[in-house]
């Protein structure tokens, strides 16, 4: 078996990180093994350890990747872009797709339980701060909006399929001036 080129190794690493970011948000970090990530990425278990020293190292990269994905969803500048992002964020579609959804909501419980270690927690904190700056300004991050949106999303997901789920999303939209 020949060696993998540097370009192929980079592509494999990116595929592992992208896959892990999705699976971790869908199932939780503890609910996903290295073997699960490797199989879903179409790689061998051994190939994972050529790319990462541990699952914790992958968790940290997956969190950073997920926050970068989220930032790329805010297109344009100003109030119009912010409002569009809020409406999309507090939608049934976003509620029902946790694997492609918000890393703040998707990783909160796991990071609070110290999954991924200190590096993951620091990466998560930086992501939350950047998210708050997207919704506010560089000088005044909007932590209240982040808290409202993330809380509403988590509650809406936890109550999906019940009458209150959509009411939670609507109430958050109204509180943020979008309802």
TILUM-764042 format. One record per residue: x, y, z of N, C-alpha, C in turn; residue in three letters. Coordinates in nm, 3 decimals, padded with zeros to 5 digits. Layout:
    n_c1    n_c2    n_c3   ca_c1   ca_c2   ca_c3    c_c1    c_c2    c_c3   r
       X       Y       Z       X       Y       Z       X       Y       Z Ala
...
REM end
This chain:
    n_c1    n_c2    n_c3   ca_c1   ca_c2   ca_c3    c_c1    c_c2    c_c3   r
  00.084 -00.118  00.000  00.000  00.000  00.000  00.088  00.124  00.000 Unk
  00.068  00.214 -00.094  00.151  00.333 -00.106  00.115  00.441 -00.005 Unk
  00.208  00.535  00.006  00.187  00.648  00.096  00.083  00.742  00.037 Unk
  00.014  00.810  00.125 -00.086  00.907  00.084 -00.015  01.040  00.060 Unk
 -00.051  01.107 -00.048  00.011  01.236 -00.077 -00.030  01.339  00.029 Unk
  00.047  01.446  00.037  00.013  01.553  00.133 -00.124  01.611  00.104 Unk
 -00.156  01.627 -00.023 -00.288  01.681 -00.060 -00.398  01.586 -00.016 Unk
 -00.377  01.455 -00.037 -00.477  01.357  00.005 -00.488  01.352  00.157 Unk
 -00.376  01.365  00.227 -00.378  01.367  00.374 -00.457  01.487  00.425 Unk
 -00.438  01.603  00.363 -00.515  01.724  00.402 -00.664  01.704  00.376 Unk
 -00.696  01.644  00.262 -00.836  01.617  00.228 -00.897  01.518  00.328 Unk
 -00.823  01.415  00.363 -00.872  01.317  00.461 -00.897  01.384  00.596 Unk
 -00.804  01.467  00.637 -00.818  01.537  00.766 -00.943  01.625  00.764 Unk
 -00.961  01.700  00.657 -01.079  01.786  00.646 -01.208  01.704  00.647 Unk
 -01.207  01.591  00.579 -01.325  01.505  00.577 -01.355  01.451  00.717 Unk
 -01.252  01.413  00.791 -01.272  01.366  00.928 -01.330  01.477  01.015 Unk
 -01.275  01.596  01.007 -01.321  01.709  01.090 -01.465  01.746  01.056 Unk
 -01.495  01.756  00.928 -01.632  01.789  00.885 -01.731  01.684  00.931 Unk
 -01.695  01.560  00.915 -01.781  01.449  00.957 -01.801  01.450  01.108 Unk
 -01.693  01.468  01.182 -01.701  01.470  01.328 -01.787  01.586  01.377 Unk
 -01.770  01.703  01.317 -01.850  01.820  01.359 -01.999  01.790  01.344 Unk
 -02.035  01.726  01.236 -02.176  01.690  01.213 -02.223  01.584  01.312 Unk
 -02.147  01.476  01.323 -02.188  01.366  01.411 -02.192  01.408  01.557 Unk
 -02.096  01.485  01.602 -02.095  01.531  01.741 -02.218  01.616  01.772 Unk
 -02.259  01.700  01.677 -02.378  01.783  01.700 -02.505  01.698  01.695 Unk
 -02.506  01.594  01.615 -02.624  01.507  01.605 -02.639  01.417  01.727 Unk
 -02.530  01.354  01.769 -02.537  01.248  01.870 -02.470  01.280  02.003 Unk
 -02.398  01.392  02.008 -02.319  01.421  02.127 -02.181  01.360  02.114 Unk
 -02.084  01.422  02.178 -01.945  01.377  02.166 -01.929  01.236  02.223 Unk
 -01.987  01.210  02.339 -01.973  01.078  02.400 -02.044  00.970  02.318 Unk
 -02.142  01.009  02.238 -02.217  00.913  02.158 -02.154  00.878  02.026 Unk
 -02.035  00.931  02.001 -01.966  00.908  01.873 -01.825  00.860  01.902 Unk
 -01.791  00.745  01.849 -01.656  00.691  01.868 -01.566  00.732  01.752 Unk
 -01.437  00.712  01.772 -01.341  00.735  01.663 -01.375  00.644  01.545 Unk
 -01.415  00.521  01.574 -01.453  00.428  01.468 -01.574  00.479  01.391 Unk
 -01.671  00.538  01.462 -01.790  00.596  01.396 -01.749  00.707  01.299 Unk
 -01.664  00.797  01.346 -01.620  00.908  01.261 -01.543  00.856  01.142 Unk
 -01.452  00.765  01.166 -01.370  00.709  01.057 -01.458  00.643  00.952 Unk
 -01.552  00.561  00.996 -01.640  00.491  00.902 -01.725  00.590  00.823 Unk
 -01.783  00.688  00.892 -01.868  00.787  00.823 -01.788  00.872  00.725 Unk
 -01.659  00.891  00.754 -01.572  00.968  00.664 -01.514  00.881  00.553 Unk
 -01.542  00.750  00.560 -01.491  00.659  00.457 -01.344  00.627  00.472 Unk
 -01.294  00.634  00.595 -01.152  00.608  00.621 -01.139  00.497  00.725 Unk
 -01.020  00.446  00.740 -00.996  00.342  00.839 -00.972  00.404  00.976 Unk
 -00.992  00.324  01.077 -00.966  00.365  01.215 -00.819  00.407  01.230 Unk
 -00.730  00.331  01.169 -00.587  00.363  01.174 -00.555  00.494  01.105 Unk
 -00.629  00.524  00.999 -00.609  00.651  00.928 -00.639  00.770  01.016 Unk
 -00.732  00.753  01.110 -00.765  00.861  01.203 -00.641  00.899  01.284 Unk
 -00.572  00.801  01.338 -00.458  00.828  01.425 -00.336  00.879  01.350 Unk
 -00.338  00.871  01.218 -00.234  00.936  01.140 -00.260  01.087  01.135 Unk
 -00.384  01.125  01.157 -00.424  01.265  01.148 -00.435  01.334  01.285 Unk
 -00.474  01.259  01.388 -00.502  01.317  01.520 -00.438  01.233  01.629 Unk
 -00.387  01.301  01.731 -00.327  01.227  01.841 -00.431  01.166  01.933 Unk
 -00.553  01.223  01.934 -00.658  01.172  02.023 -00.795  01.222  01.978 Unk
 -00.898  01.163  02.036 -01.033  01.211  02.009 -01.049  01.354  02.059 Unk
 -00.988  01.388  02.172 -00.996  01.525  02.225 -00.942  01.627  02.124 Unk
 -00.833  01.592  02.057 -00.778  01.683  01.956 -00.878  01.701  01.842 Unk
 -00.945  01.594  01.803 -01.048  01.604  01.700 -01.165  01.690  01.747 Unk
 -01.207  01.672  01.871 -01.318  01.750  01.925 -01.288  01.899  01.913 Unk
 -01.169  01.939  01.952 -01.131  02.081  01.946 -01.138  02.132  01.802 Unk
 -01.085  02.056  01.708 -01.090  02.098  01.567 -01.232  02.099  01.513 Unk
 -01.312  02.002  01.554 -01.451  01.995  01.507 -01.531  02.115  01.558 Unk
 -01.508  02.156  01.680 -01.575  02.274  01.735 -01.535  02.398  01.656 Unk
 -01.406  02.416  01.633 -01.360  02.532  01.555 -01.420  02.530  01.415 Unk
 -01.423  02.414  01.354 -01.479  02.400  01.219 -01.628  02.438  01.218 Unk
 -01.702  02.390  01.316 -01.846  02.419  01.321 -01.873  02.568  01.340 Unk
 -01.793  02.635  01.421 -01.810  02.780  01.438 -01.774  02.854  01.309 Unk
 -01.673  02.807  01.237 -01.638  02.870  01.109 -01.750  02.852  01.008 Unk
 -01.813  02.733  01.007 -01.929  02.710  00.920 -02.040  02.809  00.953 Unk
 -02.067  02.825  01.082 -02.174  02.915  01.124 -02.145  03.059  01.080 Unk
 -02.023  03.103  01.097 -01.986  03.240  01.058 -02.005  03.260  00.908 Unk
 -01.980  03.156  00.830 -01.994  03.169  00.684 -02.139  03.182  00.641 Unk
 -02.233  03.147  00.729 -02.375  03.159  00.696 -02.427  03.302  00.706 Unk
 -02.352  03.388  00.771 -02.393  03.528  00.779 -02.336  03.597  00.657 Unk
 -02.424  03.624  00.562 -02.380  03.686  00.438 -02.421  03.832  00.439 Unk
 -02.329  03.915  00.403 -02.356  04.058  00.403 -02.326  04.120  00.539 Unk
 -02.338  04.251  00.543 -02.312  04.325  00.666 -02.439  04.395  00.710 Unk
 -02.439  04.434  00.833 -02.545  04.520  00.882 -02.668  04.449  00.932 Unk
 -02.769  04.529  00.955 -02.892  04.484  01.018 -02.969  04.383  00.932 Unk
 -02.970  04.400  00.803 -03.043  04.308  00.716 -02.985  04.167  00.726 Unk
 -02.854  04.155  00.723 -02.788  04.024  00.733 -02.813  03.963  00.871 Unk
 -02.805  04.044  00.975 -02.828  03.994  01.110 -02.970  03.942  01.125 Unk
 -03.066  04.017  01.074 -03.207  03.977  01.084 -03.234  03.848  01.008 Unk
 -03.176  03.835  00.891 -03.194  03.712  00.812 -03.135  03.593  00.887 Unk
 -03.019  03.613  00.947 -02.955  03.506  01.024 -03.044  03.464  01.142 Unk
 -03.098  03.561  01.215 -03.184  03.531  01.331 -03.307  03.452  01.287 Unk
 -03.370  03.495  01.179 -03.491  03.424  01.132 -03.459  03.281  01.089 Unk
 -03.347  03.262  01.023 -03.307  03.128  00.982 -03.270  03.043  01.104 Unk
 -03.201  03.105  01.196 -03.158  03.034  01.317 -03.278  02.983  01.396 Unk
 -03.380  03.067  01.413 -03.497  03.031  01.494 -03.608  02.975  01.406 Unk
 -03.570  02.884  01.317 -03.666  02.822  01.227 -03.682  02.673  01.259 Unk
 -03.792  02.616  01.213 -03.815  02.472  01.229 -03.707  02.392  01.156 Unk
 -03.665  02.441  01.042 -03.563  02.370  00.963 -03.432  02.358  01.042 Unk
 -03.391  02.468  01.105 -03.268  02.464  01.185 -03.287  02.374  01.306 Unk
 -03.402  02.383  01.369 -03.432  02.297  01.484 -03.416  02.150  01.447 Unk
 -03.463  02.114  01.328 -03.469  01.974  01.288 -03.341  01.920  01.224 Unk
 -03.238  02.002  01.211 -03.111  01.960  01.151 -02.993  01.989  01.244 Unk
 -02.985  01.924  01.359 -02.877  01.956  01.452 -02.737  01.929  01.397 Unk
 -02.722  01.832  01.310 -02.590  01.801  01.256 -02.530  01.912  01.174 Unk
 -02.614  01.993  01.114 -02.566  02.107  01.034 -02.592  02.238  01.106 Unk
 -02.634  02.228  01.232 -02.680  02.347  01.304 -02.576  02.413  01.391 Unk
 -02.627  02.494  01.478 -02.548  02.581  01.564 -02.453  02.503  01.655 Unk
 -02.325  02.535  01.649 -02.230  02.470  01.739 -02.248  02.513  01.885 Unk
 -02.298  02.634  01.906 -02.318  02.679  02.044 -02.419  02.588  02.112 Unk
 -02.529  02.562  02.046 -02.631  02.472  02.100 -02.585  02.326  02.094 Unk
 -02.523  02.289  01.985 -02.486  02.151  01.963 -02.378  02.097  02.055 Unk
 -02.287  02.183  02.099 -02.176  02.139  02.183 -02.189  02.180  02.329 Unk
 -02.289  02.261  02.364 -02.297  02.319  02.499 -02.294  02.213  02.609 Unk
 -02.381  02.116  02.602 -02.387  02.015  02.707 -02.259  01.935  02.719 Unk
 -02.202  01.897  02.606 -02.079  01.818  02.608 -01.962  01.897  02.665 Unk
 -01.948  02.021  02.620 -01.837  02.103  02.669 -01.854  02.131  02.819 Unk
 -01.978  02.152  02.862 -02.003  02.174  03.005 -01.962  02.051  03.087 Unk
 -01.975  01.933  03.028 -01.934  01.809  03.095 -01.787  01.777  03.069 Unk
 -01.714  01.873  03.013 -01.570  01.868  02.991 -01.527  01.770  02.882 Unk
 -01.618  01.737  02.789 -01.579  01.655  02.675 -01.479  01.734  02.591 Unk
 -01.374  01.669  02.551 -01.273  01.735  02.468 -01.164  01.804  02.546 Unk
 -01.183  01.824  02.676 -01.080  01.885  02.758 -01.077  02.037  02.752 Unk
 -00.972  02.091  02.810 -00.957  02.236  02.824 -00.944  02.306  02.689 Unk
 -00.874  02.245  02.596 -00.858  02.308  02.463 -00.993  02.321  02.394 Unk
 -01.077  02.220  02.407 -01.211  02.226  02.347 -01.294  02.336  02.413 Unk
 -01.285  02.347  02.545 -01.359  02.451  02.617 -01.314  02.591  02.571 Unk
 -01.185  02.611  02.557 -01.133  02.741  02.513 -01.178  02.772  02.370 Unk
 -01.173  02.673  02.282 -01.217  02.692  02.144 -01.366  02.724  02.140 Unk
 -01.443  02.655  02.222 -01.587  02.680  02.231 -01.613  02.823  02.281 Unk
 -01.543  02.866  02.385 -01.561  03.001  02.440 -01.528  03.107  02.334 Unk
 -01.423  03.085  02.259 -01.388  03.179  02.151 -01.497  03.183  02.045 Unk
 -01.554  03.067  02.014 -01.663  03.061  01.917 -01.787  03.135  01.964 Unk
 -01.822  03.118  02.091 -01.938  03.188  02.147 -01.914  03.339  02.144 Unk
 -01.794  03.380  02.179 -01.761  03.523  02.175 -01.772  03.578  02.033 Unk
 -01.719  03.506  01.936 -01.727  03.551  01.796 -01.872  03.557  01.750 Unk
 -01.952  03.460  01.791 -02.095  03.456  01.758 -02.164  03.580  01.816 Unk
 -02.135  03.613  01.941 -02.195  03.731  02.004 -02.153  03.860  01.933 Unk
 -02.033  03.863  01.881 -01.986  03.981  01.806 -02.056  03.990  01.670 Unk
 -02.087  03.874  01.610 -02.163  03.874  01.484 -02.300  03.938  01.505 Unk
 -02.359  03.912  01.620 -02.494  03.962  01.647 -02.492  04.102  01.709 Unk
 -02.377  04.145  01.752 -02.363  04.279  01.809 -02.256  04.354  01.732 Unk
 -02.159  04.401  01.804 -02.045  04.469  01.742 -01.917  04.416  01.805 Unk
 -01.807  04.453  01.747 -01.677  04.414  01.801 -01.661  04.465  01.944 Unk
 -01.708  04.589  01.968 -01.695  04.648  02.101 -01.805  04.605  02.197 Unk
 -01.920  04.568  02.144 -02.033  04.527  02.228 -02.096  04.399  02.176 Unk
 -02.036  04.285  02.213 -02.095  04.157  02.171 -02.235  04.143  02.231 Unk
 -02.325  04.085  02.156 -02.464  04.072  02.202 -02.484  03.934  02.265 Unk
 -02.438  03.921  02.388 -02.450  03.794  02.461 -02.595  03.763  02.495 Unk
 -02.676  03.866  02.513 -02.818  03.843  02.543 -02.888  03.776  02.425 Unk
 -02.860  03.822  02.304 -02.922  03.762  02.185 -02.874  03.618  02.168 Unk
 -02.745  03.595  02.187 -02.692  03.458  02.177 -02.761  03.368  02.278 Unk
 -02.772  03.416  02.401 -02.835  03.335  02.506 -02.980  03.305  02.473 Unk
 -03.052  03.404  02.426 -03.193  03.384  02.390 -03.206  03.284  02.276 Unk
 -03.127  03.302  02.172 -03.138  03.216  02.055 -03.098  03.072  02.085 Unk
 -02.986  03.055  02.153 -02.938  02.920  02.183 -03.034  02.850  02.278 Unk
 -03.078  02.921  02.381 -03.173  02.861  02.475 -03.302  02.820  02.406 Unk
 -03.353  02.907  02.319 -03.476  02.876  02.247 -03.456  02.755  02.156 Unk
 -03.342  02.749  02.088 -03.315  02.636  01.999 -03.307  02.505  02.077 Unk
 -03.235  02.505  02.187 -03.222  02.384  02.267 -03.359  02.340  02.320 Unk
 -03.436  02.433  02.373 -03.569  02.399  02.424 -03.661  02.351  02.313 Unk
 -03.654  02.416  02.199 -03.738  02.376  02.087 -03.702  02.236  02.038 Unk
 -03.573  02.205  02.035 -03.532  02.070  01.996 -03.578  01.966  02.098 Unk
 -03.567  02.002  02.224 -03.606  01.908  02.330 -03.756  01.883  02.332 Unk
 -03.834  01.977  02.279 -03.980  01.962  02.279 -04.035  01.939  02.139 Unk
 -03.947  01.910  02.041 -03.991  01.889  01.902 -04.101  01.784  01.899 Unk
 -04.200  01.810  01.816 -04.312  01.719  01.803 -04.426  01.751  01.899 Unk
 -04.405  01.851  01.983 -04.511  01.895  02.073 -04.553  02.035  02.033 Unk
 -04.665  02.075  02.084 -04.721  02.206  02.051 -04.633  02.323  02.097 Unk
 -04.559  02.304  02.204 -04.482  02.416  02.259 -04.355  02.445  02.178 Unk
 -04.304  02.349  02.104 -04.178  02.365  02.033 -04.178  02.487  01.941 Unk
 -04.278  02.498  01.856 -04.284  02.611  01.764 -04.317  02.741  01.837 Unk
 -04.389  02.731  01.947 -04.418  02.851  02.027 -04.291  02.909  02.086 Unk
 -04.199  02.823  02.125 -04.071  02.869  02.180 -03.996  02.948  02.074 Unk
 -03.988  02.895  01.952 -03.920  02.966  01.843 -03.986  03.100  01.815 Unk
 -04.118  03.101  01.810 -04.192  03.226  01.783 -04.171  03.328  01.894 Unk
 -04.169  03.282  02.018 -04.149  03.375  02.130 -04.011  03.437  02.126 Unk
 -03.910  03.357  02.093 -03.775  03.411  02.082 -03.765  03.511  01.968 Unk
 -03.826  03.478  01.854 -03.827  03.573  01.742 -03.892  03.704  01.782 Unk
 -04.004  03.696  01.852 -04.073  03.817  01.896 -03.987  03.896  01.993 Unk
 -03.921  03.829  02.086 -03.835  03.898  02.183 -03.718  03.969  02.117 Unk
 -03.675  03.914  02.005 -03.562  03.974  01.932 -03.609  04.072  01.823 Unk
 -03.738  04.101  01.823 -03.793  04.198  01.728 -03.814  04.143  01.590 Unk
 -03.823  04.010  01.578 -03.839  03.948  01.445 -03.973  03.878  01.430 Unk
 -04.058  03.881  01.534 -04.183  03.805  01.529 -04.299  03.878  01.471 Unk
REM end
